[in-house]
């Protein structure tokens, strides 16, 4: 296995996961790229910090009375899971089906929605849309509890078509009304009490009570409807069937997937007037969607094995979202080998950088790409990454320093030290500019002279300082 | 043996109706009496309570963990079975009398209150009214050092047994913190410990440990010799999923907070299954008071059906308990008072369910 293959797998792990340590890359490299992609696509052997361990030490991470708990819980999982694509896909759907705390005011309901993404996010898109339409947090978020027979509320019907499946320009205002009629009677149980508690942010007397879907047939408009050119007494699932058949849906989901995994497309509202970055890629993904009967994993398989994904020209072109950056750093540092209070701070760091899990800015989710970067957030990002990597007490940092030292035969030159540190940080490759800056920095400490006059402690500090500096490169901030 | 701590959830894509019937070999053994407490960030109430210590005068000292972003919720609440409130003590921090991650509570023969702290790796001591007295303990792996002390309990000589969680052992100290004895080691075999949590002693000073990570209860002699193990991994009668706490009554009945199964089980003195409880909370006095003041919320609650039968998409008792409020949700601690009344503290429901023995 050549180093270029390891670098390609590192690219896959950055995009389909949250990066990988050098040891993990060696494991994946031994089985090859295609097998690694298949392992990601078939998450059967998940190992991570178990929920029971998390909630033993952090009761709020299961009781979820406040706005941070669901994100903290999720970050624990991102930082420790062995099936990272499952979490990445949950993040993908969270960005599209963006549901937020300020209106739902129920962390458990939001967390349950993410759990639903975890269960269905890599399966049939039809099933996912049905589950989404029954999801209590989504029902409250888009007011479907107010969508009644004879008095429709169009919110969910509109967003289902505009933001969740087809995109503007592929349906009429009448389709929206008919869609809304089809979802009348889809509500949550004990709606009055649960809504009141939510409005008052009430967790009295005994903490949050989880929400669940309830169908009220007497409130469902069972009359005939015409939707996207088809007639029938449609219920919500019938409408979803019709949506899933549409070429527009295939293209919409494909474009989202391309934007998330390959290269950032402009914000969704610009899509009707802006062609995709790679029309051929969108056609390939759309075909996979239709050929497979709307199977998300089939689309991902095509994507991860496509030249447009694997091409070296696409490496390090996407700015990591704050959560991707934080989770990636935590996986490298190995900080969460057990539950620790610091998970709250780490989650808040992502918030300070602009991404509050389960609290997106609007129903449109976050604007990705370079929109993540402004002067303030860039400072936060670099400070966070370098501070974490600079803590040699963290087991992952210790291991990287030890690996660099163990690989040394004689003194380590600045050039060699930079190469070793880039390798330890996940088989990274950087531009000549970045490499020159790193070498200049490393040169200030001179050769690392292990066992030749310098104390081991001083040598380890030299290595650690270069690891820190690597974390500040533009390549580390990107995937 | 239990599933790996780092392993996956219980299957969460299966469909099914959860069994909620309270049955057992002796259905008349315990009877529900009442519920105490409610959630409040400060003052009268509980906020993620993780243990309750019962004084000789039956005063309850409820240890509140709070959540990490709400330091003011960290405290010990003093009350009694009549819902009388006697105030709080302790606060968030590292100074004397403060806690970061308070965990277990115990009372010595003089009525002093001991509280363990899993973050600061120490034991803090207070008088009956909550005035700080002293603290001891330091972080480490050596004899007498602690890594994440959780459950604590006194023997009848005023020696304190500490569940030294991440050292996977039990340590015995004098009340002022002098190391006396250490026993248990990490493993999955007979008599071995895996992240132990609750600890208690019977009338003969035998030590019972909620062997959380190994899904069983272990019994040791007062000198730390392994004597017996009760239960195996599972959700059947007499099986446990991450037991968090254990109590033993004067007759030798063993009460277990079967935390992962969201229930309480009782074993007979020989370790055989006696009965199980799923929880049947009602409104506490404090909760009734809240709902009577907040009329609109009280009325909406009265109209709601909080015991719906649900076809769960997630077949896990923890999820079921998140929906059905009367069920135990994270029953973290079981304690008995001198009369044998059982107090079940539920962290996620911020309350205590009280059960009493029925004369047999």
Interface residues (C-beta under 8 A of the other chain):
Chain A: X46 X47 X48 X49 X50 X51 X52 X53 X55 X56 X57 X58 X59 X60 X62 X63 X65 X66 X68 X69 X80 X108 X115 X119 X189 X190 X192 X193 X194 X196 X197 X200 X202 X203 X204 X205 X206 X207 X208 X209 X210 X212 X338 X341 X344
Chain B: X4 X5 X6 X7 X8 X9 X12 X13 X38 X39 X40 X48 X50 X65 X67 X68 X69 X70 X100 X101 X118 X119 X166 X197 X212 X242 X244 X260 X281 X283 X284 X286 X287 X290 X291 X294 X296 X297 X300 X301 X303 X304 X305 X306 X308 X310 X313 X314 X318 X319 X322 X323 X325 X329 X330 X332 X347 X348 X349 X350 X351
